[in-house]
Amino acid sequence: MAEQNVEEWLEAWIEENIQTPVYYDNKAHMKADAAQCREQAKAEGISEPDLVEAAGGDLEAYLLREQAWFKKCHFQVTPEIDRALMVKGFLVLGVTLI
């Protein structure tokens, strides 16, 4: 698959699968998501080297950055507020907390 198409596929996969407004500070949290991404890419004929290249060399780190961007851009929740909300068991969607 052409490099641009792999990048487009990866972006589409992220839009479909990385939409969790949770604060992660370690790429190890993305291990399961990366495994699912690799499995789906393989099923669609995308090699793992091409997938990793499209992710800038580290799929888990790339997914972590994308998840963090989603959270920051869409929810504007600080890590402190997020942790407090998660401890209390609340999930606030569509609310900007600054």
C-alpha positions as CSV (number, residue, x, y, z in Angstrom):
1,M,0.0,0.0,0.0
2,A,1.3,3.5,-0.8
3,E,2.7,5.5,2.1
4,Q,0.0,8.2,1.8
5,N,-2.7,5.6,1.8
6,V,-1.3,3.9,4.9
7,E,-1.2,7.3,6.7
8,E,-4.8,7.9,5.6
9,W,-5.8,4.5,6.8
10,L,-4.1,5.0,10.2
11,E,-5.8,8.4,10.7
12,A,-9.2,6.8,9.8
13,W,-8.5,4.0,12.2
14,I,-7.7,6.5,15.0
15,E,-10.9,8.4,14.4
16,E,-12.9,5.2,14.7
17,N,-11.0,3.7,17.7
18,I,-9.2,6.3,19.8
19,Q,-12.0,8.5,21.1
20,T,-11.5,8.0,24.9
21,P,-11.2,11.1,27.0
22,V,-8.9,9.6,29.5
23,Y,-5.5,10.9,30.6
24,Y,-2.7,8.5,29.9
25,D,0.9,9.4,30.6
26,N,2.6,6.2,29.4
27,K,2.6,4.6,26.0
28,A,2.2,1.2,27.6
29,H,-1.5,2.1,28.1
30,M,-1.9,2.0,24.3
31,K,-0.5,-1.6,23.9
32,A,-3.9,-3.2,23.4
33,D,-5.0,-0.5,21.0
34,A,-1.8,-0.8,19.0
35,A,-2.3,-4.6,18.8
36,Q,-5.8,-4.1,17.5
37,C,-4.6,-1.6,15.0
38,R,-1.8,-3.9,13.8
39,E,-4.3,-6.8,13.4
40,Q,-6.8,-4.7,11.4
41,A,-4.0,-3.2,9.2
42,K,-2.7,-6.7,8.5
43,A,-6.3,-7.9,7.5
44,E,-6.4,-5.0,5.1
45,G,-3.1,-5.8,3.5
46,I,-0.9,-3.2,5.3
47,S,2.4,-4.5,6.5
48,E,3.6,-3.8,10.0
49,P,6.7,-1.9,8.8
50,D,4.5,0.4,6.7
51,L,2.1,0.9,9.6
52,V,5.0,1.7,12.0
53,E,6.5,4.1,9.4
54,A,3.2,5.9,9.0
55,A,3.2,6.3,12.8
56,G,6.6,7.9,12.9
57,G,8.4,4.8,14.1
58,D,6.6,4.0,17.3
59,L,2.9,3.0,17.0
60,E,2.1,3.0,20.7
61,A,3.7,6.5,21.2
62,Y,1.8,7.8,18.1
63,L,-1.5,6.5,19.4
64,L,-0.8,8.0,22.8
65,R,-0.2,11.4,21.2
66,E,-3.3,11.2,19.1
67,Q,-5.4,10.2,22.2
68,A,-3.9,13.1,24.2
69,W,-4.7,15.5,21.3
70,F,-8.3,14.2,21.1
71,K,-8.7,14.8,24.8
72,K,-7.1,18.2,24.8
73,C,-8.9,19.6,21.8
74,H,-12.3,18.2,22.5
75,F,-12.6,18.3,26.2
76,Q,-10.0,20.7,27.6
77,V,-9.7,18.8,30.9
78,T,-6.6,19.1,32.9
79,P,-5.0,15.9,34.3
80,E,-5.8,17.0,37.8
81,I,-9.5,17.6,37.0
82,D,-9.6,14.3,35.0
83,R,-8.2,12.3,37.9
84,A,-10.6,13.9,40.3
85,L,-13.5,13.1,37.9
86,M,-12.3,9.5,37.4
87,V,-12.0,9.0,41.2
88,K,-15.5,10.2,41.7
89,G,-16.8,8.1,38.8
90,F,-18.0,11.0,36.7
91,L,-17.6,11.4,33.0
92,V,-18.4,14.8,31.7
93,L,-18.9,15.1,28.0
94,G,-19.2,18.2,26.0
95,V,-18.2,20.5,28.9
96,T,-15.1,22.6,28.9
97,L,-13.4,22.7,32.3
98,I,-10.6,25.3,32.5
